[in-house]
Amino acid sequence: MAKGNLSVRTLRELYQQLGLPSDSLEAASGFTIHQLEDTFQKLPFRSESFRPNYFSFLFIKSAFGHYTIDDQRFEVTSNTVYFTNPGNYRIFEWEKLQHTCLITFGEDFLKEHVHHDVYRDFSFLLSEVVSPRILTQQQFDQLEELCLQIYKAYTGNDLYKNKIIGALVLALLWKIKAFFFQDYSPINEGSRSSQIVKKFKLNLEGHVRDLMAGRATIQLRVQDFADLQALHVNYLSSVISSKTGKTISTWIADKIITEAKVMLQDQNLSIKDIAFRLGFLETAHFSNYFKKHSAMRPAEYRQQYFNRLS
């Protein structure tokens, strides 16, 4: 088992560092679904502290264990659903596992395949700490059926596999919202630093939306995001880095690259148009920026994407 605090981008990377089997988990899409009892053959199991860069949704039909996020420890039992978002350090412990499904995905998968404006309709995804929610049998049956469909799509070879998975995950999010999070706003929950992180994420989301709609033509800088919350730039930078494990510049870059990838999948948009929409004055600057953060140029990404569909 790996030692110390781990920072991981995907579940596959986490399992590899913990010495757990990971061959069944896809690396390319950033989406995974599997039954935990297939992974954790020897119980009890306690993980090292880790900070993931992905969302996790856990659907527990029959299991018992504990989940610790920062200084809060929750008991996880049968007929519950539990989710976490990227950022906080956590530890999981399992004593019993029989029927437990785990779904994980990054924010880029959400934006590309699930929902373009995810935090508007699913603000509960911003919550840093959410206790396990107990489901009625009818509610659990509905979510279990969706999980089975998602797993079937995940293990299949459909041409539009990720789009199909995305549509099913969207249905799953609507169900969870209907069951537990109607009229819910997480902005004023938690500590002062947690509120700062949530507001930063919403400000970043809103700014990119303004760029896409033509209401803004220049990308906001780190200083601009600090000004939006009336904070010193060093303080905002410190809070975001310590709470999420990512700098503000990295958050901005990840968001811009995700939006760029979505638009590059539309052949009606030229690379010049995409660059302008994202606040780049020069196409060459956008191309270099894209390559710096994704290891390929926009034209190469577009060609690779459509080659996979052919």
VOMAR-481399 format. One record per residue: residue in one letter; x, y, z of N, C-alpha, C in turn. Coordinates in steps of 0.02 Angstrom, whole numbers, plus 50000, padded with zeros to 5 digits. Each point is the difference from the previous one (the first is absolute). Example, Ala and Ser with C-alpha at 12.3 -4.5 7.8 and 13.67 -1.06 7.14 Angstrom:
A506604971650390499555005950000500455006050000/S499825005349964500425005950003499615005550037/
end
This chain:
M500424994050000499585006050000500445006250000/A499805005049960500395006249996499975003850065/K500505003950015500045003750063499925007549988/G499725003550050499975007349997499385002449963/N499965006749991499445003149965500114999449925/L499524997049965500054999149928499575005149965/S500245002649944499605004249956499944996349933/V499384998549980499904995849941499495003249954/R500094999149935499555002849950499434995349984/T500114993550004499484995149983499974994450051/L499454996350000499934994350045500524994649982/R500134999249936500494995149978500685001450031/E500195006450000500645002150029500004998650075/L499445001350034499964998750072500104992650014/Y499644995849964500044992850012500714997449987/Q500325002749949500694997949985500465001850058/Q499915006050029500435002150055499854996250064/L499384997550007499824996150059500134992649991/G500244998149941500144992949987499384995949988/L499465003149974499384996649987499924998749925/P499614994949980499904998649929499655005749965/S500255001849941499735005849964499894998749926/D500124994049976499974998549929499315001249970/S499474999350040499335000849973499795007349994/L500425004650024499825007149999500315003549940/E499595003449961500235003649942500445005950021/A500505001349960500445005750014499845006049957/A499744998949940499945005449951499435004850015/S499404997550014499415004350004499955003950066/G500314997450053499935003250065499384997750037/F499644995249972499394997350031500124992850020/T499774998050060500044993050020499364998050036/I499854993549997499464997050040500194992950014/H499954997950063500154993150017499704998350068/Q499984993550015499774997550065500594999650047/L499955003150058500575000250046500194993050025/E499524995550006500174993350024500454996249952/D500035002249937500464996949952500725002450012/T500085005750032500665002950012500274998350068/F499575000550051500224999050069499854992950022/Q500464995549983499904992950016500164998450072/K500465003850029500214998850069499765005750045/L499564998350047499725004950046500194998150071/P500055005050045499875007249989500565003349961/F499845005749969500495003949961499945007350020/R500575003250010500025007250015500505003349953/S499775005049963500445003449953500455005050035/E500525002249965500385005850022499605006349985/S500195005550030499685006449985500165002049928/F499495002049962500115001949930499555005849981/R500225003849950499625005749974499864998649926/P499384998449982499854998449930499825006149959/N500104999649935499805005349955499404997649959/Y499534996750034499414997449966499414999650048/F499404999749972499394998950039499914992550011/S499704998350057499854993050016499274999450020/F499664995049973499324998450021500004992650021/L499784998850061500014993350028499284997850014/F499804994349971499334997350009500064993450037/I499775000050063500154994650046499364995950014/K499984994049973499434995650011500104995950064/S500624997550008500154996150060500745000750016/A500155004050052500705001150019500015003650067/F500605000250029500105004050061500725002450001/G500075006450016500675003050005499965007150024/H500555003749990500035006950020500365004149947/Y499815006449996500315004749953500195006250040/T500635002049994500245006050036500205005349950/I499725006050007500205005749959500235005550047/D500625002149992500315004850046499924997350071/D499615003350043499934997650069499314997050014/Q499614998649948499344997150009499984992749978/R499744995750044499984992849986499274997749998/F499824996649945499324997849991499964992449998/E499464997350028499874992949994499624998749936/V500214995149962499694998349936499674993250006/T499344999749990499634993850009499604998449938/S499614994750003499614997649943499445004949981/N499804999749936499475004149972500135007550007/T500615002049985500185007050003500345002149935/V500005006549987500385002949945500455005450030/Y500605000549974500485004650028500425002849943/F500145006550002500435002849948500495004950029/T500565000949966500515004950018500245003449936/N500245006250009500285003649942500765000450007/P500345002549949500735000450003500245004750054/G500594998650027500335005050043500224997750068/N499534998250043500174998750070500384993450008/Y500444999750051500314993750018499484995550032/R500064993549987499514995250027500314993150011/I499654996050039500204993150014499374995749997/F500044994249969499434995450004500204993550035/E499534997250035500104993850037499424995349986/W500144993749983499474995149987500084994050045/E499454998150032499994994050041499574994549968/K499495002249962499564995349965499825002849932/L500054995949948499825002249933499674994249963/Q499385001249977499664994949960499745002849935/H499605005350004499725003049940500095007650004/T500565002549974500165007150004500305002349934/C499675004949969500215002549934500315006950009/L500595000949971500355006550001500055002749929/I499795006349992500075003749937500455005950012/T500495001149957500435005850005500075003449932/F500085006650001500125003749938500295006850017/G500395002749953500305006650008499535005449974/E500175006250016499585005549978500005000649924/D500554998249967500025000449928499504995149968/F499924994050030499494995349975499305002950009/L499895003250058499355003150012499845005149946/K500475004349985499895005549953499934997549928/E500394994949982500004997549931499414995549985/H499804995950049499534994749984499365000050041/V499975003950055499424999650044499575006349997/H500305005750017499615006150007500475005949994/H499855004749955500465005449986500035005150057/D499455000850035499965005050054499824996450065/V500434995550021499824995150051499855003150068/Y500355005250020499895002850067499375004150005/R499725002149944499375003750002499434995450021/D499964994249969499454995450015500164995150057/F500654999050013500184995150052500495003350049/S499765005150035500435003750045500254995750058/F499674994550014500224995650055500694997149986/L500215000049937500674997549983500555004450029/L499835006150020500495004550030500124998550074/S499554996250031500064998750072500624995850014/E500415002450046500624996550016499884993850043/V499525000550046499874994450046499254998750002/V499804994149978499304998050001499954993250035/S499574999650050499924993650035499634995049956/P500114993550010499644995049960499245000950007/R499654999249944499275000949999499674993149997/I499524999050044499644993650002499445000149948/L499954994649962499504999449947499444995450020/T499395001549976499464995150005500154994449951/Q499674994450007500124994449955499845001849928/Q499465003949992499805002149932500535004649970/Q500255004750040500525004549975500634996149982/F500204995350043500614996249986499924995949937/D499414997049990499884995949941500085004149936/Q499765006350002500065004349941500735001649985/L500385001650052500715001649990500404993849979/E499824994350028500354993849982499904998349927/E499405001149975499854998649930500425004549954/L500075006450019500425004549961500734997950002/C500234997950059500704997750006500134994049956/L499524995449996500074994149957500055002049927/Q499605004949980500025002449930500675003549986/I500245003850048500655003449992500564994949994/Y499984994950042500524994849998499994996349932/K499404998649975499944996649936500305004349944/A499875006650002500285004549950500765000550007/Y500235000250062500725000650015500404994149974/T499724994150006500344993949978499864998249927/G499595004149967499844998749929500465003749953/N499854999749936500425003149949499595004449953/D499505003550026499595004349958500415005649971/L499815002249940500375005349966499995006450042/Y499435001650029499945006050041499964998150074/K500454995950020500004997250067499985005350055/N500445004949997500035005050052499385004550001/K499715001249942499385003949997499434996250032/I499974993549988499484995850031500094999850075/I500624999050023500145000150072499815006850029/G500185005349965499855006750023499255001250009/A499604997549953499275000850004499734996350061/L500264994150013499784996050058500225003250066/V500615002750002500245003550060499575006250012/L499805003549947499575005850008499344998050032/A499714994449978499384997550030500114998350074/L500594997350015500174998350069500035006350044/L500315005349974500065006350038499315003150012/W499564999749949499325002750010499634996150053/K500094993450001499674995850050500245001950070/I500665000650008500295001650065499775006950023/K499975004849954499765006650017499274999750022/A499594996249964499294999450018499914996850068/F500414995150016499934996450063500235004250060/F500545003949991500325003050059500165007549996/F500055002949940500295006649996499575005149963/Q499354999650005499575005149972500085006550040/D500025005649965500075006650033500605000350046/Y500554997049978500604999650042500535004849975/S500315003750046500565004449982500564998950050/P500594997949977500554998650046500455005950014/I499865005849970500495005550002500155002350071/N499505000350043500115002550068500154994550050/E500094993849976500184994550045500755000050013/G500184997050057500704998650013500395006050026/S500654999250003500455005150027500075005849951/R500335005350023500135005849957500404997949938/S500514995950009500414998049943499604995749951/S499554995850026499584995949956499555004449958/Q499725005350030499575004649963500405003649946/I500625001850015500425003449950500124995449940/V500144993650013500114995349946499384999349956/K499424999250032499384999249962499855006149957/K500095006050029499875006149963500505000849942/F500634998050011500495000349946499784995449942/K499784993950017499794995349947499415002849961/L499525003050036499435002949966500205006049958/N500455004250025500245005749962500364997849937/L500414994850006500364997449942499514997249949/E499514996250024499494997149956499625005649964/G499805005150038499635005549970500415003949950/H500645000950015500435003749953500084996349934/V500124993550004500074996149938499355000149960/R499444999750036499355000449967499925006849964/D500245005350032499975006749969500445000349938/L500594996950003500444999849942499654996449942/M499694994450015499684996049947499415003849969/A499665004150041499415003649975500175006849970/G500655001850002500205006449972499905005950047/R499804998650063499925005550049500665002350029/A500534996049989500685001850019500464998149943/T500535003849991500464998649945500724998950024/I500125001350064500674999350028499974995550061/Q500474995450004500024995550058500175003850064/L499644998250054500165002950065500674997350025/R500365004250037500634998050030499874997950072/V500524997450032499954998050070499785005950042/Q500305005949987499815006050038499265001649992/D499734999049941499295001449988499554995550043/F500194993750007499604995550042500045001950073/A500585002550021500065002450069499565006150010/D499995004649952499595006050005499264998350005/L499784994849966499294998150001499774998050071/Q500484997950042499824998350069500295005050050/A500285005549974500305005150044500534997050045/L500434995849970500534996750038500685002049972/H500524999850042500675001049974500184993949957/V500345001349945500144994649952500404994450032/N500475001750044500404994850033499584995650046/Y499515003150032499564996250045499564995249960/L499705002549946499594995749958500414994249972/S500605001649976500434994849972500174994750052/S500145002250061500184995450054499414995550017/V499395002850005499414996150017499854994849946/I500015002149937499834995449946500514994349996/S500645001650006500524994949996499964995150058/S499905002550060499994995650059499384995850003/K499425002849978499374996350004499904995149943/T500275001649941499864995849941500614996349973/G500605002250020500604996849974500195002549930/K499645005149975500145002849934500045007650006/T500455003049961500055007350000499425002949960/I499895006650009499475003349962500154999649925/S500635000949982500184999649929499854993249971/T500094994750040499854993349976499254999049993/W499615002750047499274999649994499775003549936/I500285005949986499815003749941500194996149937/A500614997549998500244996349942499584993849988/D499854996350053499594993949992499325001649971/K499705005550024499345002049975500035002149927/I500505004049983500075002349930500124994249953/I500434995350019500154994349957499394995549992/T499624999050054499394996049995499515003149951/E499895006550005499555003549955500264999649928/A500655000749992500294999749933499884993149969/K500094994750039499904993349974499284998949978/V499535002650038499294999449981499885003449933/M500265006049992499905003749937500374996949942/L500574997050013500384996849946499634993949972/Q499524997550037499604994449976499455002349952/D499935006649991499535002949953500385002249937/Q499924996449946500385001449939499805006649968/N499435002850021499785006449971500385005950029/L500374998850055500385005450031500734999649979/S500275005449974500715000249982500415000950064/I500624998149997500445000950058500085007450016/K499995004249949500045007250011499395002550040/D499404997549982499395001950035500024997750073/I500254994050011500044997250067500485004250043/A500575001749970500495004150036499695006750021/F499645003249954499695006550015499484999350055/R499594994849997499474999050051500294999050069/L500594997150004500314998650065500455005650024/G499995005749965500365005850024500725000649977/F500184996449946500685000449973499995004849940/L500465004750000500035004849945500324997049938/E500454995150010500354996949944499894992550001/T499874997149941499914992849994500624996250021/A500585002849984500634996850017500094999550076/H499795005250035500045000050073499554994550029/F499394999449973499544994850022500294993149985/S500294999149941500294993549982500564998050047/N500445004850016500554998650047499754998550070/Y499495003750020499704999050067499684993150004/F499644998149949499674993449998500524994450003/K500545000849961500524994850000500354999650067/K500115005650032500345000150065499604996050051/H499345000449997499584996950051499704993449980/S500074998049937499714993649979500474995749959/A500615002449989500534996349965499864999049926/M499525003649972499894999849928499685006549978/R500065001549936499715006249974499254998949986/P499615005549997499284999349988499824995949939/A500365001149945499864996349939500124992550009/E500524998450039500164992950013499464996850043/Y499765003850051499464997350041499374998849959/R499835004849957499404999349958500064994049953/Q500574999149969500104994349955499964993450038/Q500314999950059499994993950041499284998350021/Y499625005150018499314998950022499584996949944/F500045002949940499594997549945500264993549971/N500654998750008500264993549980499714994350042/R499885001550065499704994950044499294998449980/L499655004849968499314998949980499934996649933/S500555000049962499964997249932500104992549999/
end
